[in-house]
Amino acid sequence: MLTGLAGSFRFDHVLVQEIRRFSSDSVSSLDVGVGRAHLGADAVPLFPLKSDSAPDNFWYQRPNPPQLTGAYDLMLNFKASGPLGDGAASNFSSGAVTWEVCGYNAQ
């Protein structure tokens, strides 16, 4: 999502929205969260996708800053009940999420 965020970055909010319902014949559940690489969803907790209410399925949060020094990358973290794909093709026939990150660098 975002690379090289300063450790002094402070979130106003993070919004993740399923704008088109995810669909798969082989994956029964799919969740998404926001966090740092290798740390999972440490900024926004996992929430379920594949919702009949998409595009009205979203998560809005005002997370605490995940670190105070250095730089870090912020990424979407997907978890599923089965493989997301095989490296060449997705196991999903449709689906899309958007995100919005607002904040500022503290002095």
WOGI-V442110 format. One record per backbone hydrogen bond with DSSP energy under -0.5 kcal/mol. CO is the residue of the C=O (numbers start at 1). NH is the residue of the N-H. If there is no record, write none. Layout:
CO_NH, CO_NH
This chain:
2_74, 5_72, 6_9, 8_106, 10_104, 13_102, 14_61, 15_100, 16_59, 17_19, 17_98, 18_55, 18_57, 20_96, 23_93, 23_94, 26_28, 29_81, 30_49, 31_79, 32_47, 33_77, 34_43, 34_44, 35_75, 36_39, 36_40, 40_42, 44_34, 47_32, 51_54, 53_56, 56_58, 57_18, 59_16, 61_14, 61_63, 70_7, 72_5, 73_37, 74_2, 75_35, 76_78, 77_33, 79_31, 84_91, 89_86, 91_26, 94_23, 96_19, 96_20, 98_17, 100_15, 102_12, 102_13, 104_10, 104_106
